[in-house]
């Protein structure tokens, strides 16, 4: 890692504890309380990549018994947000601008939401972050892009 990132350092400290990754996931989800509604767990967090597990349970199902589209979008946004916070160079900041998703298959199992970019993508301007949700059979059920605005931090 080219720099010490606060979120990766926090994750590392939690991983030393029993159930540390689950506790870390809860702490991160509490930063944006809506994330807690899907009971997510960060499976993998490293620079430029994040995977979040979205458990399929009654509270996130729609009327046909599949994972609701908005719950999937919530997991995708959490994966993107954690990845962005763990990756962005210290002199930059980010804001989400929009999300475009494609619903490709029914989501009948737990899902893994992923966000991934190349390190070279962290430049001022627009950044399109590819995201996807995969079921436990390996089927991509949702794919899309979350658009970010990346800008220089103001001088202090």
Backbone as ProteinMPNN parsed JSONL, in Angstrom:
{"seq_chain_A": "XXXXXXXXXXXXXXXXXXXXXXXXXXXXXXXXXXXXXXXXXXXXXXXXXXXXXXXXXXXXXXXXXXXXXXXXXXXXXXXXXXXXXXXXXXXXXXXXXXXXXXXXXXXXXXXXXXXXXXXXXXXXXXXXXXXXXXXXXXXXXXXXXXXXXXXXXXXX", "coords_chain_A": {"N_chain_A": [[0.86, -1.17, 0.0], [0.596, 2.19, -0.86], [0.224, 4.319, 0.856], [-0.768, 5.041, 4.231], [-3.936, 4.195, 4.989], [-6.821, 5.317, 6.643], [-9.182, 3.738, 6.869], [-8.478, 1.162, 6.045], [-6.537, 0.688, 7.982], [-8.144, 0.722, 10.277], [-9.785, -1.502, 9.76], [-7.804, -3.482, 9.87], [-7.107, -3.366, 12.595], [-9.527, -4.229, 13.766], [-9.635, -6.834, 12.79], [-7.998, -8.279, 14.421], [-9.488, -8.993, 16.556], [-11.864, -11.286, 18.074], [-14.437, -12.247, 15.891], [-13.929, -10.032, 14.408], [-14.06, -8.986, 11.713], [-16.793, -8.962, 11.242], [-17.607, -7.172, 13.235], [-16.243, -4.874, 12.351], [-17.626, -4.468, 9.953], [-20.155, -3.766, 10.94], [-19.533, -1.35, 12.246], [-18.694, 0.207, 10.066], [-21.069, 0.223, 8.539], [-22.682, 1.686, 10.227], [-21.896, 4.272, 9.786], [-23.332, 5.252, 7.666], [-26.387, 5.045, 8.261], [-28.506, 3.818, 6.824], [-27.351, 1.692, 5.507], [-27.303, -0.311, 7.433], [-29.789, -1.518, 7.312], [-29.772, -3.672, 5.597], [-28.204, -5.552, 6.751], [-25.359, -5.973, 6.155], [-22.164, -7.539, 5.381], [-18.799, -6.85, 5.212], [-16.754, -8.56, 3.164], [-14.33, -8.556, 1.753], [-11.963, -6.059, 1.743], [-9.867, -3.931, 0.234], [-7.331, -1.85, -1.253], [-8.872, -0.301, -3.958], [-10.788, -2.311, -4.349], [-13.703, -3.99, -3.246], [-15.805, -6.289, -1.543], [-19.05, -7.019, -0.531], [-21.23, -8.833, 1.483], [-24.617, -9.543, 1.077], [-27.099, -10.718, 2.897], [-29.768, -12.868, 2.034], [-32.911, -12.466, 3.212], [-36.095, -12.317, 4.832], [-36.71, -9.59, 5.363], [-35.501, -8.152, 3.296], [-36.661, -8.984, 1.006], [-38.724, -8.919, -1.953], [-42.088, -8.806, -3.34], [-42.156, -11.203, -4.768], [-40.412, -12.868, -3.557], [-37.693, -12.614, -4.039], [-34.467, -10.961, -3.688], [-34.91, -7.605, -3.018], [-34.674, -4.98, -5.399], [-33.788, -2.443, -4.541], [-32.505, -3.031, -2.15], [-30.349, -4.451, -3.156], [-29.08, -2.39, -4.585], [-28.369, -0.784, -2.412], [-26.431, -2.419, -1.181], [-24.533, -2.439, -3.24], [-23.839, 0.271, -3.27], [-22.697, 0.478, -0.742], [-20.449, -1.206, -1.022], [-19.067, 0.212, -3.013], [-18.628, 2.656, -1.658], [-17.028, 1.908, 0.561], [-14.831, 0.857, -0.807], [-14.001, 3.185, -2.165], [-13.326, 4.926, -0.017], [-11.213, 3.486, 1.059], [-9.32, 3.718, -0.866], [-8.931, 6.172, -2.255], [-6.621, 8.726, -3.105], [-4.914, 10.79, -0.676], [-5.082, 13.552, -1.212], [-7.387, 13.949, -2.588], [-11.022, 14.0, -2.855], [-14.327, 12.507, -2.813], [-17.606, 12.364, -4.275], [-20.788, 10.882, -4.709], [-22.487, 10.823, -7.845], [-24.432, 9.561, -9.317], [-26.23, 6.539, -10.209], [-26.382, 3.775, -12.296], [-28.043, 0.868, -13.046], [-28.437, -2.536, -14.08], [-30.806, -5.026, -14.102], [-30.359, -8.333, -14.185], [-30.932, -10.995, -13.587], [-32.995, -13.114, -11.493], [-32.668, -12.719, -7.997], [-32.089, -15.047, -5.91], [-30.64, -16.018, -3.799], [-28.259, -15.415, -1.091], [-26.263, -12.505, -1.747], [-23.285, -11.239, -3.303], [-21.922, -8.184, -3.372], [-19.941, -6.148, -5.423], [-17.31, -3.789, -5.971], [-14.973, -2.245, -8.064], [-12.004, -0.647, -9.139], [-9.309, 0.661, -11.168], [-6.128, 1.611, -9.889], [-5.013, 3.802, -11.2], [-7.209, 5.23, -11.991], [-7.955, 7.113, -10.144], [-8.292, 10.188, -10.366], [-8.791, 13.746, -10.581], [-12.075, 14.71, -11.516], [-14.679, 13.051, -13.404], [-15.484, 9.756, -12.359], [-16.212, 6.564, -13.236], [-17.414, 3.911, -11.547], [-17.343, 0.525, -11.823], [-19.805, -1.793, -10.821], [-21.198, -4.767, -9.38], [-23.504, -7.425, -8.605], [-23.436, -10.667, -7.426], [-24.839, -13.907, -7.329], [-24.943, -16.852, -5.16], [-24.493, -18.922, -6.879], [-22.829, -17.992, -8.749], [-23.913, -16.402, -10.688], [-24.309, -13.335, -12.291], [-26.44, -11.032, -11.072], [-27.091, -8.371, -10.96], [-25.694, -5.631, -12.631], [-23.716, -2.679, -13.102], [-22.957, 0.866, -12.953], [-21.555, 3.196, -10.762], [-21.446, 6.577, -10.622], [-18.952, 8.879, -9.835], [-17.917, 12.066, -8.575], [-14.798, 13.31, -8.491], [-12.608, 15.322, -6.751], [-10.073, 17.83, -6.012], [-8.994, 18.225, -2.646], [-9.766, 21.103, -0.689], [-7.297, 23.609, 0.062], [-5.876, 23.916, 3.324]], "CA_chain_A": [[0.0, 0.0, 0.0], [1.448, 3.353, -1.029], [0.004, 5.239, 1.967], [-1.574, 4.465, 5.291], [-5.321, 4.619, 4.854], [-7.494, 5.171, 7.94], [-10.183, 2.676, 6.879], [-7.753, -0.11, 6.017], [-5.91, 0.543, 9.303], [-9.222, 0.365, 11.209], [-10.125, -2.902, 9.476], [-6.703, -4.312, 10.381], [-7.235, -3.435, 14.066], [-10.684, -5.066, 14.091], [-9.373, -8.233, 12.425], [-7.272, -8.912, 15.526], [-10.478, -9.341, 17.57], [-12.838, -12.319, 17.702], [-15.527, -11.718, 15.067], [-13.482, -8.688, 14.068], [-14.552, -8.483, 10.423], [-18.221, -8.677, 11.424], [-17.682, -5.923, 14.002], [-15.822, -3.81, 11.446], [-18.742, -4.245, 9.027], [-21.196, -3.03, 11.665], [-19.053, 0.013, 12.469], [-18.74, 0.913, 8.788], [-22.477, 0.405, 8.172], [-23.263, 2.721, 11.092], [-21.536, 5.596, 9.253], [-24.483, 5.614, 6.842], [-27.3, 4.108, 8.92], [-29.352, 3.047, 5.901], [-26.657, 0.438, 5.192], [-27.62, -1.321, 8.45], [-31.07, -2.17, 7.031], [-29.574, -4.91, 4.837], [-27.313, -6.413, 7.553], [-24.252, -6.349, 5.278], [-20.856, -7.873, 5.937], [-17.683, -6.635, 4.301], [-15.965, -9.779, 3.049], [-13.0, -8.179, 1.289], [-11.73, -4.631, 1.55], [-8.484, -3.6, -0.05], [-7.297, -0.717, -2.17], [-9.502, -0.417, -5.276], [-11.696, -3.46, -4.464], [-14.477, -4.343, -2.054], [-16.92, -7.225, -1.652], [-19.985, -6.948, 0.594], [-22.266, -9.871, 1.465], [-25.999, -9.143, 1.369], [-27.863, -11.935, 3.189], [-31.175, -12.922, 1.616], [-33.786, -12.732, 4.35], [-37.45, -11.785, 4.6], [-36.741, -8.128, 5.425], [-35.013, -7.542, 2.055], [-37.335, -9.613, -0.136], [-39.856, -8.245, -2.59], [-43.342, -9.563, -3.349], [-41.988, -12.517, -5.397], [-39.482, -13.651, -2.759], [-36.293, -12.405, -4.399], [-33.91, -9.802, -3.011], [-35.447, -6.372, -3.596], [-33.707, -4.222, -6.192], [-33.208, -1.336, -3.767], [-31.555, -3.636, -1.207], [-29.145, -4.741, -3.935], [-28.423, -1.096, -4.818], [-27.788, -0.387, -1.131], [-25.196, -3.192, -1.026], [-23.577, -1.946, -4.239], [-23.356, 1.569, -2.823], [-21.799, 0.261, 0.394], [-19.194, -1.73, -1.567], [-18.378, 1.312, -3.68], [-18.207, 3.631, -0.663], [-15.899, 1.368, 1.316], [-13.701, 0.801, -1.735], [-13.535, 4.555, -2.413], [-12.667, 5.435, 1.19], [-9.974, 2.743, 1.271], [-8.471, 3.809, -2.05], [-8.712, 7.495, -2.822], [-5.425, 9.415, -2.597], [-5.212, 11.722, 0.419], [-5.321, 14.912, -1.681], [-8.655, 13.972, -3.324], [-12.272, 13.635, -2.176], [-15.296, 12.001, -3.783], [-19.051, 12.459, -4.039], [-21.548, 10.141, -5.726], [-23.305, 11.625, -8.762], [-25.548, 8.782, -9.84], [-26.078, 5.09, -10.306], [-27.134, 3.099, -13.355], [-27.948, -0.57, -12.827], [-29.194, -3.441, -14.939], [-31.256, -6.211, -13.392], [-30.088, -9.356, -15.183], [-31.469, -12.298, -13.183], [-33.621, -13.117, -10.168], [-31.713, -12.89, -6.899], [-32.759, -16.026, -5.049], [-29.726, -16.454, -2.742], [-27.415, -14.32, -0.62], [-25.547, -11.872, -2.851], [-21.998, -10.588, -3.061], [-21.83, -6.93, -4.121], [-18.533, -5.83, -5.653], [-16.907, -2.549, -6.631], [-13.551, -2.35, -8.385], [-11.428, 0.314, -10.086], [-7.849, 0.628, -11.284], [-5.497, 2.672, -9.097], [-4.772, 4.964, -12.068], [-8.474, 5.933, -12.218], [-8.167, 8.138, -9.123], [-7.903, 11.501, -10.881], [-9.881, 14.719, -10.478], [-13.029, 14.611, -12.62], [-15.658, 11.97, -13.283], [-14.987, 8.387, -12.243], [-17.254, 5.547, -13.321], [-17.024, 2.726, -10.782], [-18.143, -0.652, -12.159], [-20.318, -2.555, -9.683], [-22.028, -5.916, -9.75], [-23.94, -8.319, -7.535], [-23.367, -12.049, -7.889], [-25.471, -14.827, -6.381], [-24.067, -17.921, -4.682], [-24.249, -19.843, -7.99], [-21.917, -17.332, -9.661], [-24.659, -15.651, -11.686], [-24.399, -11.891, -12.082], [-27.86, -10.678, -11.048], [-27.159, -6.924, -11.21], [-24.434, -4.947, -12.9], [-23.941, -1.261, -13.344], [-21.909, 1.852, -12.738], [-21.827, 4.32, -9.864], [-20.662, 7.715, -11.085], [-18.42, 9.727, -8.778], [-17.192, 13.281, -8.867], [-13.569, 13.328, -7.71], [-12.016, 16.667, -6.807], [-8.988, 18.134, -5.084], [-9.408, 18.797, -1.36], [-9.331, 22.507, -0.572], [-6.136, 23.867, 0.911], [-6.252, 24.296, 4.688]], "C_chain_A": [[0.904, 1.229, 0.0], [1.289, 4.368, 0.1], [-0.826, 4.524, 3.031], [-2.97, 5.049, 5.199], [-6.053, 4.331, 6.169], [-8.462, 3.993, 7.968], [-9.517, 1.301, 6.841], [-7.058, -0.366, 7.352], [-6.956, 0.134, 10.345], [-9.63, -1.09, 11.009], [-9.057, -3.83, 10.056], [-6.791, -4.461, 11.906], [-8.401, -4.336, 14.473], [-10.401, -6.542, 13.819], [-8.586, -8.977, 13.496], [-8.227, -9.407, 16.615], [-11.308, -10.538, 17.129], [-14.019, -11.657, 16.972], [-15.21, -10.299, 14.56], [-14.018, -8.146, 12.761], [-16.039, -8.164, 10.506], [-18.413, -7.376, 12.203], [-17.293, -4.723, 13.137], [-16.954, -3.463, 10.474], [-19.847, -3.438, 9.689], [-20.791, -1.578, 11.897], [-19.125, 0.81, 11.165], [-20.192, 1.197, 8.393], [-23.135, 1.504, 9.0], [-22.927, 4.131, 10.614], [-22.629, 6.135, 8.332], [-25.592, 4.658, 7.286], [-28.221, 3.307, 7.998], [-28.687, 1.726, 5.52], [-27.062, -0.667, 6.166], [-28.891, -2.087, 8.118], [-30.91, -3.478, 6.269], [-28.684, -5.918, 5.56], [-26.121, -6.901, 6.728], [-23.02, -6.796, 6.058], [-19.802, -7.638, 4.869], [-16.838, -7.896, 4.309], [-14.517, -9.472, 2.702], [-12.964, -6.667, 1.147], [-10.237, -4.424, 1.389], [-8.495, -2.405, -0.989], [-7.919, -1.117, -3.5], [-10.425, -1.617, -5.451], [-12.408, -3.696, -3.143], [-15.569, -5.333, -2.432], [-17.742, -7.148, -0.373], [-21.022, -8.049, 0.425], [-23.598, -9.258, 1.871], [-26.795, -10.42, 1.622], [-29.306, -11.82, 2.69], [-31.989, -13.328, 2.835], [-35.098, -12.003, 4.087], [-37.477, -10.259, 4.523], [-36.252, -7.447, 4.15], [-35.651, -8.164, 0.81], [-38.44, -8.722, -0.68], [-41.07, -9.179, -2.602], [-43.225, -10.932, -4.009], [-40.92, -13.359, -4.696], [-38.026, -13.572, -3.185], [-35.78, -11.16, -3.672], [-34.363, -8.54, -3.748], [-34.35, -5.571, -4.277], [-33.037, -3.107, -5.385], [-32.238, -1.861, -2.714], [-30.247, -3.961, -1.927], [-28.376, -3.447, -4.202], [-27.752, -0.58, -3.547], [-26.455, -1.121, -0.911], [-24.128, -2.732, -2.018], [-22.993, -0.605, -3.811], [-22.406, 1.422, -1.635], [-20.443, -0.26, -0.092], [-18.393, -0.62, -2.231], [-17.83, 2.301, -2.656], [-17.012, 3.16, 0.151], [-14.654, 1.316, 0.434], [-13.129, 2.198, -1.958], [-12.782, 5.109, -1.207], [-11.327, 4.754, 1.441], [-8.934, 3.01, 0.187], [-8.069, 5.207, -2.468], [-7.438, 8.134, -2.254], [-5.811, 10.519, -1.617], [-5.54, 13.137, -0.047], [-6.647, 15.059, -2.439], [-9.824, 13.654, -2.403], [-13.263, 13.199, -3.251], [-16.72, 12.255, -3.311], [-19.765, 11.628, -5.096], [-22.407, 11.099, -6.555], [-24.527, 10.863, -9.267], [-25.201, 7.315, -9.927], [-26.95, 4.595, -11.446], [-26.947, 1.608, -13.159], [-28.836, -1.312, -13.813], [-29.54, -4.674, -14.125], [-31.251, -7.362, -14.39], [-30.712, -10.711, -14.868], [-32.13, -12.156, -11.822], [-32.56, -13.398, -9.111], [-32.358, -13.755, -5.825], [-31.882, -16.542, -3.913], [-29.121, -15.204, -2.095], [-26.676, -13.761, -1.833], [-24.207, -11.337, -2.374], [-21.952, -9.372, -3.982], [-20.357, -6.553, -4.228], [-18.383, -4.475, -6.323], [-15.404, -2.633, -6.849], [-13.167, -1.27, -9.382], [-9.932, 0.05, -10.187], [-7.284, 1.798, -10.492], [-5.302, 3.941, -9.926], [-6.045, 5.784, -12.31], [-8.704, 7.077, -11.238], [-7.535, 9.459, -9.563], [-9.076, 12.45, -10.659], [-10.748, 14.628, -11.728], [-14.021, 13.491, -12.36], [-14.962, 10.619, -13.203], [-16.189, 7.448, -12.264], [-16.758, 4.281, -12.644], [-17.915, 1.558, -11.193], [-18.539, -1.4, -10.88], [-21.11, -3.74, -10.212], [-22.404, -6.68, -8.5], [-24.051, -9.717, -8.125], [-24.041, -12.936, -6.861], [-24.508, -15.958, -6.023], [-23.795, -18.994, -5.732], [-23.275, -19.236, -8.999], [-22.592, -16.518, -10.753], [-24.658, -14.172, -11.33], [-25.866, -11.515, -12.17], [-28.079, -9.194, -11.301], [-25.76, -6.469, -11.599], [-24.738, -3.488, -13.175], [-22.712, -0.425, -13.088], [-22.409, 2.853, -11.708], [-20.868, 5.428, -10.282], [-20.248, 8.589, -9.907], [-17.858, 11.007, -9.379], [-16.007, 13.282, -7.927], [-12.952, 14.698, -7.879], [-10.888, 16.789, -5.802], [-9.592, 18.625, -3.767], [-8.955, 20.246, -1.309], [-8.129, 22.634, 0.345], [-6.595, 24.335, 2.282], [-5.515, 25.525, 5.122]], "O_chain_A": [[1.863, 1.301, 0.768], [2.168, 5.212, 0.276], [-1.496, 3.53, 2.753], [-3.156, 6.259, 5.32], [-5.926, 3.246, 6.737], [-8.561, 3.31, 8.987], [-9.952, 0.381, 7.534], [-6.995, -1.507, 7.808], [-6.681, -0.708, 11.2], [-9.8, -1.827, 11.98], [-9.382, -4.849, 10.664], [-6.577, -5.548, 12.441], [-8.28, -5.118, 15.416], [-10.884, -7.408, 14.549], [-8.524, -10.206, 13.464], [-7.818, -10.16, 17.499], [-11.445, -10.783, 15.931], [-14.525, -10.624, 17.409], [-16.108, -9.491, 14.321], [-14.396, -6.977, 12.685], [-16.497, -7.195, 9.901], [-19.283, -6.572, 11.868], [-17.942, -3.679, 13.19], [-17.205, -2.288, 10.208], [-20.412, -2.532, 9.077], [-21.616, -0.674, 11.76], [-19.569, 1.958, 11.162], [-20.504, 2.305, 7.957], [-24.048, 2.178, 8.523], [-23.602, 5.088, 10.995], [-22.822, 7.347, 8.238], [-25.715, 3.565, 6.734], [-28.667, 2.221, 8.369], [-29.376, 0.746, 5.239], [-27.156, -1.831, 5.776], [-29.065, -3.208, 8.596], [-31.814, -4.313, 6.287], [-28.436, -7.009, 5.048], [-25.897, -8.106, 6.615], [-22.858, -6.473, 7.235], [-19.9, -8.162, 3.759], [-16.27, -8.263, 5.338], [-13.593, -10.048, 3.275], [-13.83, -6.072, 0.508], [-9.451, -4.706, 2.294], [-9.553, -1.995, -1.467], [-7.55, -2.129, -4.096], [-10.816, -1.926, -6.577], [-11.81, -3.615, -2.069], [-16.177, -5.232, -3.497], [-17.199, -7.205, 0.73], [-21.624, -8.188, -0.64], [-23.695, -8.549, 2.872], [-27.134, -11.133, 0.677], [-29.971, -10.805, 2.899], [-31.781, -14.395, 3.412], [-35.172, -11.157, 3.196], [-38.197, -9.697, 3.697], [-36.555, -6.274, 3.935], [-35.221, -7.893, -0.311], [-39.009, -7.892, 0.029], [-41.067, -10.22, -1.944], [-44.117, -11.762, -3.831], [-40.56, -14.434, -5.176], [-37.208, -14.377, -2.741], [-36.565, -10.397, -3.11], [-34.21, -8.436, -4.965], [-33.226, -5.496, -3.78], [-31.84, -2.864, -5.54], [-31.245, -1.199, -2.413], [-29.165, -3.768, -1.372], [-27.154, -3.413, -4.06], [-26.67, 0.003, -3.615], [-25.468, -0.509, -0.503], [-22.951, -2.646, -1.668], [-21.796, -0.367, -3.968], [-21.423, 2.155, -1.53], [-19.401, 0.197, 0.379], [-17.182, -0.52, -2.036], [-16.685, 2.739, -2.774], [-16.086, 3.932, 0.401], [-13.561, 1.681, 0.866], [-11.912, 2.379, -1.942], [-11.713, 5.698, -1.363], [-10.407, 5.372, 1.975], [-7.789, 2.574, 0.309], [-6.97, 5.404, -2.986], [-7.21, 8.084, -1.046], [-6.889, 11.106, -1.714], [-6.226, 13.863, 0.673], [-6.994, 16.155, -2.879], [-9.643, 13.109, -1.314], [-13.077, 13.475, -4.436], [-16.994, 12.347, -2.115], [-19.384, 11.665, -6.266], [-22.976, 12.057, -6.031], [-25.543, 11.47, -9.605], [-24.055, 6.904, -9.747], [-28.122, 4.958, -11.545], [-25.815, 1.128, -13.109], [-29.837, -0.79, -14.305], [-28.662, -5.295, -13.525], [-32.042, -7.373, -15.333], [-30.991, -11.492, -15.778], [-31.866, -11.205, -11.087], [-31.666, -14.219, -9.315], [-33.074, -13.264, -4.953], [-32.31, -17.402, -3.144], [-29.425, -14.08, -2.493], [-26.486, -14.461, -2.827], [-24.024, -11.025, -1.197], [-21.944, -9.503, -5.206], [-19.615, -6.628, -3.249], [-19.216, -4.067, -7.133], [-14.654, -3.033, -5.959], [-13.892, -1.003, -10.341], [-9.365, -0.694, -9.386], [-7.9, 2.862, -10.433], [-5.415, 5.045, -9.393], [-5.964, 6.917, -12.786], [-9.563, 7.926, -11.476], [-6.412, 9.795, -9.186], [-10.222, 12.012, -10.559], [-10.246, 14.489, -12.844], [-14.18, 13.041, -11.226], [-13.975, 10.373, -13.896], [-17.072, 7.534, -11.41], [-15.804, 3.653, -13.103], [-19.12, 1.588, -10.942], [-17.721, -1.609, -9.984], [-21.62, -3.723, -11.332], [-21.728, -6.603, -7.474], [-24.666, -9.926, -9.17], [-23.849, -12.753, -5.659], [-23.388, -16.01, -6.531], [-22.966, -19.878, -5.514], [-22.928, -19.879, -9.989], [-21.922, -15.998, -11.645], [-24.971, -13.799, -10.199], [-26.479, -11.66, -13.228], [-29.132, -8.798, -11.8], [-24.77, -6.865, -10.984], [-25.879, -3.116, -13.448], [-21.59, -0.926, -13.015], [-23.552, 3.305, -11.776], [-19.65, 5.248, -10.294], [-21.078, 8.988, -9.09], [-17.393, 11.035, -10.518], [-16.175, 13.257, -6.708], [-12.787, 15.186, -8.998], [-10.754, 15.986, -4.879], [-10.584, 19.355, -3.769], [-7.889, 20.586, -1.822], [-7.966, 21.859, 1.287], [-7.581, 25.063, 2.399], [-5.704, 25.994, 6.244]]}, "name": "protein", "num_of_chains": 1, "seq": "XXXXXXXXXXXXXXXXXXXXXXXXXXXXXXXXXXXXXXXXXXXXXXXXXXXXXXXXXXXXXXXXXXXXXXXXXXXXXXXXXXXXXXXXXXXXXXXXXXXXXXXXXXXXXXXXXXXXXXXXXXXXXXXXXXXXXXXXXXXXXXXXXXXXXXXXXXXX"}
